[in-house]
Amino acid sequence: MTVTRRQSQTTAYVRVTYQSWPQGRIEGEVRAGTYEWQFQWRFHQGQLRVEPSLGRALICEPLSRFLERFDYQLEPGGDYSFTIRAKL
């Protein structure tokens, strides 16, 4: 018997609300599906904090990759998006 796995995808929407280069910090909101979180990215330390904890495991890794890739291009008030893909 062959099991076929399909890849599911969801768009995550990011809004940057605060940025400080001297402090090495970006803050904002991210939502995907029915979930919404607040995040704080301390890029000098590579630390990401996401609240609330509900659904956090779904967003931490893809959000971290997004922030690491685009942190120097993100601006306060900016709206961004990325796709989350997962095998079901």
C-alpha positions in Angstrom: 0.0 0.0 0.0 1.4 3.4 -1.0 0.7 6.4 1.3 0.5 9.7 -0.5 1.3 12.7 1.5 0.1 16.0 0.4 1.7 19.3 1.3 -0.6 21.8 3.0 0.2 25.5 3.0 -0.9 28.6 4.8 0.0 32.2 4.4 1.4 34.0 7.4 1.0 37.8 7.6 3.5 39.9 9.5 3.3 43.5 10.6 6.3 45.2 12.0 5.4 47.6 14.8 8.8 48.5 16.3 12.4 48.4 15.2 15.6 49.5 16.8 18.9 48.8 15.2 21.0 50.0 18.2 19.0 47.5 20.4 19.0 44.8 17.7 15.3 44.4 18.1 12.2 44.0 15.9 8.7 43.6 17.3 5.5 42.9 15.6 2.4 40.8 15.0 2.0 37.7 12.9 -1.2 35.8 12.0 -1.8 32.6 10.1 -5.2 31.0 9.8 -7.1 31.6 13.0 -4.0 32.2 15.1 -2.5 35.5 16.1 0.8 36.2 17.9 3.0 39.0 19.1 6.7 38.5 18.5 10.0 40.1 19.5 13.1 39.3 17.4 16.5 40.1 19.0 18.6 39.6 15.9 22.0 40.2 17.5 21.4 37.2 19.8 19.2 35.3 17.3 16.4 35.1 19.9 12.7 34.9 19.0 10.0 35.3 21.6 6.4 34.6 20.5 3.2 35.1 22.6 0.7 33.7 23.4 1.8 30.1 23.6 -1.3 28.7 21.8 -0.1 27.5 18.4 3.4 28.8 19.0 5.0 25.6 17.8 3.4 26.1 14.4 4.9 29.5 13.8 8.3 29.7 15.6 10.5 27.9 13.0 9.0 29.5 9.8 8.9 32.9 11.4 12.5 32.6 12.6 13.6 31.7 9.1 11.6 34.6 7.6 13.1 37.1 10.1 16.7 35.8 9.6 16.4 36.2 5.9 14.6 39.6 5.7 15.4 41.4 9.0 17.4 44.2 7.4 14.6 44.8 4.8 11.7 45.1 7.4 10.4 48.5 8.4 8.0 49.6 11.1 4.5 49.8 9.7 5.3 47.4 6.9 3.1 44.5 6.1 4.8 41.3 4.8 3.8 37.7 4.2 5.4 34.3 3.8 4.1 30.8 3.1 4.2 28.0 5.7 4.3 24.5 4.2 3.8 21.3 6.1 3.3 17.6 5.1 0.1 16.1 6.2 
